[in-house]
Amino acid sequence: MRPLVSIIIPAYNAGQWIKTTLESAIQQSYEHIEIIVIDDGSKDDTAAIVKTFDDKRIKLIEQSNAGQSAAANRGIAESAGQYLKFLDADDALSPNHIHAQLAAIESDSNAIADCSWGYFVNDWQSARPRIESTNQDYENPMDWLVESLTKNEGMMGGWKWLIHKAVIERAGGWNSKLSLNNDFDFSIRLLLASSGVRHAPEALYAYRKAETASLSGSRGRKAMESAWLTTKLGCDNLIERECSERIRKICADRHQMWLFQFFPEFADLAKQAESEVARFGGSNLQMQGGRALGILLPILGWKNVRRLQQLAYSSGWSQVLAWKQSKRIQQLEPKSLRSSDR
């Protein structure tokens, strides 16, 4: 008997995207699925659009806004499938996605299935698989983590995986205290609860890059507290499993990366991150940026550079950066598919 796969879609104000996302789910070549949409208190027409779909496999759950992590946990609780797949409400799955991932782990349900992924802006079919060193099978999930965090982009989205329910029960669900970067904690626990990773190259996940991406949305106090906590929890779990030089370096660099973000606006979080960097043996990670940053860093040091950046942001420079980011994002898609050319 074919196993049931539950596709879980937490959604908040996703009205402009949810139709495409749902179409990609219902058009899966593997048809023995249920699609659970958790409308997390949306203020737009997300729920109304979901209700227009005449497909008995779709189940809509409406709840008061509680955050993406809580919505994902609600989806887990309501699911009937032996396997779970998380899908963001603005992304899409290739038609053979579920079939390919399921085939990869049916012989070992304690393993989790990885997928290929690529960016898109407007048309998800323009997404092309990223070439990553982790596009292979791993018997030791720690090796996948090290490769991903040191050689690739470190993309650890919960959407990457097809997961047997028993594995997620061992790992625990999403941490509802987390918002920004909550996948870091979740994916680490998931990997450590598994017997390994099986890569399914035919399964492509199309990851949307919003043209109107805002820098301010990820710079608030709540977001930064989440970044601190997910980093602390994730690294503690890594060190508990393997207290090695390679893991200590990863944890030191990860805290240093966020230290650059915390300072100087969130001095308490910066102090805690700095303490963790020292605990793990220090980090040689450098701030990343353009030509001006490269000139100023040796002269002023990174803390003074961050103070200057903070002053520039408050003076309106963040709007310039947002414009530049939008331009970079547009380059991800072929010119013929960009919205400005339609």
KOLBA-330124 format. One record per residue (C-alpha): residue number from 1; x, y, z negated. Coordinates in Angstrom, 2 decimals. Layout:
# residues N
{NUM; {X; Y; Z}}
...
//
This chain:
# residues 342
{1; {0.00; 0.00; 0.00}}
{2; {1.33; 3.42; 0.94}}
{3; {2.22; 5.63; -2.03}}
{4; {0.31; 8.87; -2.50}}
{5; {2.43; 12.03; -2.28}}
{6; {1.27; 15.19; -4.08}}
{7; {2.31; 18.48; -2.45}}
{8; {2.17; 21.15; -5.15}}
{9; {1.86; 24.80; -4.07}}
{10; {1.93; 27.47; -6.80}}
{11; {0.54; 30.66; -5.25}}
{12; {0.33; 34.27; -6.38}}
{13; {-0.85; 37.00; -3.97}}
{14; {0.15; 34.81; -1.03}}
{15; {-2.77; 35.70; 1.22}}
{16; {-0.61; 36.83; 4.13}}
{17; {1.32; 33.53; 4.20}}
{18; {-0.76; 30.74; 2.67}}
{19; {-2.54; 29.81; 5.92}}
{20; {0.73; 28.93; 7.67}}
{21; {2.01; 27.09; 4.59}}
{22; {-1.14; 24.98; 4.31}}
{23; {-1.16; 24.21; 8.02}}
{24; {2.36; 22.82; 7.73}}
{25; {1.22; 20.62; 4.84}}
{26; {-1.90; 19.19; 6.44}}
{27; {-0.05; 18.51; 9.71}}
{28; {2.38; 16.10; 8.08}}
{29; {2.91; 12.87; 10.00}}
{30; {2.61; 11.06; 6.66}}
{31; {-1.09; 11.49; 5.98}}
{32; {-1.49; 9.81; 2.57}}
{33; {-1.08; 13.08; 0.69}}
{34; {-2.95; 15.41; -1.60}}
{35; {-2.32; 19.14; -1.48}}
{36; {-2.74; 20.99; -4.77}}
{37; {-2.82; 24.79; -4.59}}
{38; {-2.63; 26.54; -7.94}}
{39; {-3.86; 30.10; -7.49}}
{40; {-2.08; 31.79; -10.37}}
{41; {-4.41; 34.74; -10.89}}
{42; {-3.96; 36.26; -7.43}}
{43; {-5.46; 39.70; -6.85}}
{44; {-5.68; 39.24; -3.08}}
{45; {-7.55; 36.79; -0.82}}
{46; {-5.29; 33.76; -1.47}}
{47; {-8.09; 31.59; -2.92}}
{48; {-10.58; 32.65; -0.24}}
{49; {-8.20; 31.61; 2.52}}
{50; {-7.57; 28.22; 0.91}}
{51; {-11.33; 27.65; 0.76}}
{52; {-11.63; 28.08; 4.54}}
{53; {-9.73; 24.82; 5.10}}
{54; {-12.01; 21.84; 5.72}}
{55; {-9.68; 19.10; 4.51}}
{56; {-10.62; 16.87; 1.60}}
{57; {-6.97; 16.40; 0.71}}
{58; {-6.76; 20.03; -0.41}}
{59; {-7.53; 20.78; -4.05}}
{60; {-7.69; 24.39; -5.24}}
{61; {-7.12; 25.22; -8.89}}
{62; {-7.69; 28.79; -10.03}}
{63; {-6.20; 30.04; -13.29}}
{64; {-5.23; 33.27; -15.02}}
{65; {-1.78; 34.52; -14.17}}
{66; {0.81; 32.55; -16.14}}
{67; {3.84; 32.57; -13.84}}
{68; {5.26; 30.23; -11.21}}
{69; {6.68; 27.74; -13.71}}
{70; {3.38; 27.35; -15.56}}
{71; {1.51; 27.03; -12.26}}
{72; {3.90; 24.29; -11.10}}
{73; {3.39; 22.44; -14.38}}
{74; {-0.38; 22.69; -13.90}}
{75; {0.08; 21.11; -10.50}}
{76; {2.06; 18.24; -12.02}}
{77; {-0.65; 17.67; -14.62}}
{78; {-3.41; 17.62; -11.99}}
{79; {-1.53; 15.42; -9.50}}
{80; {-2.44; 11.81; -8.77}}
{81; {0.54; 11.00; -6.55}}
{82; {3.40; 8.65; -7.29}}
{83; {5.71; 11.19; -5.64}}
{84; {5.75; 14.98; -5.98}}
{85; {6.83; 17.69; -3.53}}
{86; {6.93; 21.39; -4.45}}
{87; {6.23; 23.88; -1.68}}
{88; {6.44; 27.66; -2.09}}
{89; {3.34; 29.47; -0.86}}
{90; {5.23; 31.44; 1.81}}
{91; {7.34; 28.59; 3.22}}
{92; {6.68; 25.64; 5.53}}
{93; {7.50; 21.95; 6.05}}
{94; {8.46; 20.36; 9.35}}
{95; {5.86; 17.79; 10.51}}
{96; {8.00; 14.76; 9.61}}
{97; {9.20; 16.17; 6.29}}
{98; {7.35; 13.97; 3.80}}
{99; {7.77; 10.82; 5.89}}
{100; {11.54; 11.30; 6.14}}
{101; {12.05; 12.05; 2.44}}
{102; {9.86; 9.17; 1.34}}
{103; {11.72; 6.73; 3.59}}
{104; {15.00; 7.89; 2.04}}
{105; {14.06; 6.86; -1.53}}
{106; {11.41; 4.16; -1.23}}
{107; {14.06; 1.52; -1.98}}
{108; {15.24; 3.41; -5.09}}
{109; {12.52; 5.45; -6.75}}
{110; {14.97; 6.60; -9.44}}
{111; {16.84; 8.62; -6.81}}
{112; {15.56; 11.94; -5.51}}
{113; {15.37; 12.88; -1.83}}
{114; {17.13; 16.01; -0.56}}
{115; {16.20; 17.79; 2.67}}
{116; {17.66; 20.10; 5.27}}
{117; {16.64; 23.75; 5.09}}
{118; {16.92; 26.97; 6.99}}
{119; {15.86; 30.63; 6.82}}
{120; {13.14; 32.29; 8.87}}
{121; {11.45; 35.69; 8.86}}
{122; {8.25; 35.47; 10.90}}
{123; {8.04; 32.17; 12.77}}
{124; {8.93; 29.17; 10.61}}
{125; {9.72; 27.10; 13.69}}
{126; {12.72; 29.36; 14.29}}
{127; {14.37; 27.98; 11.12}}
{128; {17.56; 26.05; 11.84}}
{129; {19.19; 23.60; 9.39}}
{130; {22.06; 25.06; 7.36}}
{131; {25.30; 23.10; 7.71}}
{132; {26.26; 22.14; 4.15}}
{133; {28.73; 19.70; 2.65}}
{134; {25.89; 18.22; 0.55}}
{135; {24.10; 16.91; 3.64}}
{136; {24.87; 13.34; 2.60}}
{137; {23.97; 10.74; -0.02}}
{138; {25.36; 10.84; -3.57}}
{139; {25.47; 8.01; -6.07}}
{140; {26.52; 10.43; -8.82}}
{141; {24.21; 13.47; -9.03}}
{142; {26.99; 15.45; -10.76}}
{143; {28.98; 15.28; -7.53}}
{144; {26.07; 16.84; -5.64}}
{145; {25.87; 19.63; -8.20}}
{146; {29.59; 20.38; -8.02}}
{147; {29.59; 20.41; -4.21}}
{148; {26.51; 22.62; -4.02}}
{149; {27.74; 25.16; -6.57}}
{150; {31.32; 25.42; -5.29}}
{151; {31.22; 24.85; -1.53}}
{152; {27.75; 25.88; -0.36}}
{153; {25.25; 28.63; -1.14}}
{154; {24.22; 26.88; -4.34}}
{155; {20.61; 26.66; -3.13}}
{156; {18.95; 24.58; -5.85}}
{157; {15.30; 25.28; -5.15}}
{158; {12.82; 22.85; -6.67}}
{159; {11.33; 22.63; -3.18}}
{160; {14.38; 20.68; -1.95}}
{161; {13.32; 17.45; -3.58}}
{162; {10.85; 14.61; -3.20}}
{163; {10.55; 13.16; -6.70}}
{164; {9.03; 10.02; -8.14}}
{165; {6.78; 10.95; -11.03}}
{166; {8.78; 8.80; -13.44}}
{167; {11.89; 10.90; -12.73}}
{168; {10.12; 14.17; -13.41}}
{169; {8.68; 12.74; -16.61}}
{170; {12.23; 11.97; -17.78}}
{171; {13.49; 15.37; -16.71}}
{172; {10.61; 17.37; -18.11}}
{173; {8.64; 19.95; -16.17}}
{174; {9.38; 23.57; -15.37}}
{175; {10.35; 25.86; -18.25}}
{176; {7.49; 28.36; -18.54}}
{177; {9.80; 30.88; -20.26}}
{178; {11.69; 31.29; -16.99}}
{179; {10.88; 33.39; -13.94}}
{180; {13.95; 34.51; -11.97}}
{181; {16.22; 31.59; -11.01}}
{182; {14.03; 29.06; -12.83}}
{183; {15.05; 26.44; -10.23}}
{184; {18.60; 26.35; -11.64}}
{185; {17.47; 24.86; -14.94}}
{186; {14.79; 22.64; -13.36}}
{187; {16.96; 21.15; -10.61}}
{188; {19.84; 20.40; -12.98}}
{189; {17.56; 18.50; -15.36}}
{190; {15.98; 16.71; -12.42}}
{191; {19.30; 15.65; -10.95}}
{192; {20.61; 14.44; -14.30}}
{193; {17.47; 12.34; -14.77}}
{194; {17.96; 10.66; -11.38}}
{195; {20.14; 7.81; -10.17}}
{196; {21.47; 9.85; -7.27}}
{197; {20.58; 11.92; -4.21}}
{198; {19.47; 10.63; -0.81}}
{199; {19.66; 13.11; 2.04}}
{200; {16.88; 13.13; 4.64}}
{201; {18.22; 15.21; 7.55}}
{202; {14.98; 14.95; 9.55}}
{203; {13.10; 16.70; 6.73}}
{204; {13.42; 20.45; 7.39}}
{205; {12.24; 23.01; 4.86}}
{206; {11.65; 26.48; 6.33}}
{207; {12.54; 29.13; 3.73}}
{208; {11.07; 32.57; 4.28}}
{209; {13.24; 35.66; 3.92}}
{210; {10.91; 38.63; 3.44}}
{211; {11.79; 41.67; 5.56}}
{212; {10.54; 43.94; 2.79}}
{213; {12.65; 42.30; 0.07}}
{214; {12.94; 44.61; -2.94}}
{215; {15.99; 44.89; -5.16}}
{216; {13.99; 46.36; -8.04}}
{217; {11.73; 43.33; -8.38}}
{218; {14.60; 41.16; -9.59}}
{219; {16.29; 43.81; -11.77}}
{220; {13.79; 44.19; -14.64}}
{221; {14.35; 43.14; -18.23}}
{222; {12.19; 40.02; -17.95}}
{223; {13.99; 38.85; -14.81}}
{224; {17.42; 39.37; -16.34}}
{225; {16.43; 37.53; -19.54}}
{226; {15.29; 34.63; -17.36}}
{227; {18.59; 34.67; -15.45}}
{228; {20.49; 34.54; -18.74}}
{229; {18.40; 31.72; -20.23}}
{230; {18.31; 29.50; -17.14}}
{231; {22.10; 29.84; -16.79}}
{232; {22.65; 29.00; -20.45}}
{233; {20.30; 26.01; -20.39}}
{234; {21.61; 24.66; -17.10}}
{235; {25.25; 24.90; -18.11}}
{236; {24.61; 23.36; -21.53}}
{237; {23.04; 20.35; -19.81}}
{238; {25.96; 20.06; -17.39}}
{239; {28.53; 20.19; -20.17}}
{240; {26.62; 17.64; -22.22}}
{241; {26.79; 15.21; -19.30}}
{242; {30.39; 15.94; -18.26}}
{243; {32.71; 18.17; -20.30}}
{244; {35.37; 18.36; -17.59}}
{245; {37.52; 21.10; -16.13}}
{246; {35.43; 21.27; -12.97}}
{247; {32.19; 21.75; -14.93}}
{248; {33.70; 24.31; -17.31}}
{249; {34.89; 26.34; -14.31}}
{250; {31.44; 26.22; -12.71}}
{251; {29.81; 27.38; -15.94}}
{252; {32.35; 30.15; -16.52}}
{253; {31.91; 31.43; -12.95}}
{254; {28.12; 31.21; -13.16}}
{255; {28.04; 33.31; -16.33}}
{256; {30.56; 35.75; -14.82}}
{257; {28.34; 36.16; -11.77}}
{258; {25.42; 37.19; -13.96}}
{259; {27.66; 39.30; -16.19}}
{260; {28.28; 41.52; -13.16}}
{261; {24.51; 41.92; -12.83}}
{262; {23.76; 42.51; -16.51}}
{263; {26.34; 45.21; -17.11}}
{264; {25.86; 48.04; -18.05}}
{265; {22.05; 48.25; -18.14}}
{266; {21.50; 45.12; -20.24}}
{267; {24.38; 45.38; -22.70}}
{268; {23.15; 42.63; -25.04}}
{269; {22.84; 40.10; -22.21}}
{270; {26.23; 41.17; -20.86}}
{271; {27.80; 40.57; -24.27}}
{272; {26.32; 37.08; -24.48}}
{273; {27.40; 36.22; -20.94}}
{274; {30.92; 37.50; -21.65}}
{275; {31.08; 35.27; -24.71}}
{276; {30.05; 32.25; -22.63}}
{277; {32.67; 33.01; -19.99}}
{278; {35.32; 32.97; -22.73}}
{279; {33.88; 29.77; -24.22}}
{280; {34.29; 27.98; -20.92}}
{281; {37.88; 29.12; -20.46}}
{282; {37.53; 32.35; -18.50}}
{283; {36.73; 33.14; -14.88}}
{284; {38.67; 34.58; -11.96}}
{285; {35.47; 35.34; -10.04}}
{286; {35.55; 38.77; -8.39}}
{287; {32.70; 41.14; -7.62}}
{288; {31.57; 40.86; -4.03}}
{289; {30.78; 43.86; -1.86}}
{290; {31.81; 46.08; 0.99}}
{291; {34.94; 48.04; 1.84}}
{292; {34.34; 50.78; -0.76}}
{293; {34.05; 48.20; -3.52}}
{294; {37.30; 46.59; -2.44}}
{295; {39.07; 49.95; -2.71}}
{296; {37.58; 50.96; -6.06}}
{297; {37.91; 47.69; -7.97}}
{298; {41.72; 47.70; -8.40}}
{299; {41.65; 51.36; -9.42}}
{300; {38.66; 51.55; -11.75}}
{301; {38.03; 47.96; -12.85}}
{302; {34.73; 46.18; -12.41}}
{303; {32.98; 47.72; -15.45}}
{304; {33.54; 51.27; -14.26}}
{305; {32.52; 50.27; -10.75}}
{306; {29.30; 48.86; -12.16}}
{307; {28.69; 52.13; -14.03}}
{308; {29.10; 54.02; -10.78}}
{309; {26.75; 51.64; -9.01}}
{310; {24.15; 52.09; -11.74}}
{311; {24.37; 55.86; -11.33}}
{312; {24.04; 55.51; -7.55}}
{313; {20.98; 53.26; -7.88}}
{314; {19.25; 55.77; -10.14}}
{315; {19.97; 58.47; -7.56}}
{316; {18.20; 56.64; -4.75}}
{317; {20.97; 54.44; -3.34}}
{318; {18.83; 51.36; -4.01}}
{319; {16.53; 52.43; -1.17}}
{320; {19.48; 52.51; 1.22}}
{321; {20.55; 49.05; 0.06}}
{322; {17.01; 47.74; 0.55}}
{323; {17.03; 49.11; 4.12}}
{324; {20.39; 47.44; 4.81}}
{325; {19.12; 44.16; 3.34}}
{326; {16.03; 44.32; 5.56}}
{327; {18.23; 44.77; 8.63}}
{328; {20.40; 41.80; 7.65}}
{329; {17.35; 39.64; 7.12}}
{330; {15.97; 40.50; 10.56}}
{331; {19.15; 39.09; 12.13}}
{332; {18.28; 35.63; 10.79}}
{333; {15.69; 35.12; 13.52}}
{334; {16.18; 35.17; 17.30}}
{335; {15.45; 38.59; 18.78}}
{336; {12.52; 37.30; 20.80}}
{337; {10.78; 36.22; 17.59}}
{338; {11.23; 39.35; 15.47}}
{339; {8.04; 41.20; 14.61}}
{340; {9.41; 44.46; 16.00}}
{341; {9.68; 42.87; 19.45}}
{342; {6.16; 41.51; 19.62}}
//
